[in-house]
């Protein structure tokens, strides 16, 4: 489903929101952003405990994003 976090699988409800997290920083993308450039993650990115915060704040999160980028290129989505 489009309405779930691609890391934790929680779906959009009540207080949780989903955000598009760029795998590569927007300043490094020279083309128009596509669905292969972003992941849907629970947020906000500024709130600890959310998946968007985790991918932007930890080495493990950034490594996970790279794995997910390969999966996106292969046409495999987490949700």
N, C-alpha and C positions, 0 to 999 in steps of 0.2 A: 504493500500500500504506500501511496505517496505521503501519507500523513504519519510516518514513523521516523524515529531517529535511526540512522544507519549504523550507529554503534551499539546503543543499548536496547533498541527496538521499542522503546516506549512510544506510544502514539500520542498525537496532539490531543490535549484535553485541558479543561479548566485553566490552570495556571502555567502549564508548560508550553513553551513555544519552540517551533523549529526555525532554524536559521540555515542559510546556505553558507557553508564554510569553504573558502577557496583552498584547494590543495596546494597550489603555488600562489604566492602573493600576487594580487592584481597588478602590481607594478612590473611583474615579470612576464605577464601574459600579453603577447602582442596581438592577439586575435580577440574577437568577440567571445566572451565567456560562454561555454557550452555546458551541457550536463555532465561532460567528462572532466570538467575542471572544478566541480564543487560536490560536496556531500551535504546531505540534510542531517543536521545535528541539533540536539536539544541545546538550548541556550537560555540566557544570553552568554556571549563569550566572556563577559566581564564577571560572571558569577561562578565562583568555585563550586565544584560538584556537578557542573554540566559537562556534557561531552565536548561542546565547542570550546570551552575553557581548557579542558584536558588536552585537546589536540594542539592548541596554540601555546600551552604552557609547559609541556613536558616533552622530553626526548622520545619517550615511548609513544606519545600521541602523534608526534610527527612521523615516526617510523610506521605507525599504523596507517596514517594517511597515505604513505607511499605504497603500502600493500594494497590498500583500497583503490588507489589510482590504477594499478595494474588490473585489478578486478573490473573496474569500470571500462577500461580499454578492451577487456575480453567480453564485455557485455553482461557481467555478473553484478547484480545489485544485492545489497544486504537485506533490503526489505522487499 
